[in-house]
């Protein structure tokens, strides 16, 4: 898998970054929902 990422260096970081943002967004959303309740 690492070798595939090295070949597509332009794509892998973008996919990882998009996944990271989604994770942070979901965590923030859940924390906000907990505060409201």
HELIX and SHEET records of a PDB file:
HELIX    1   1 UNK A    2  UNK A    7  1                                   6    
HELIX    2   2 UNK A    9  UNK A   36  1                                  28    
END                                                                             
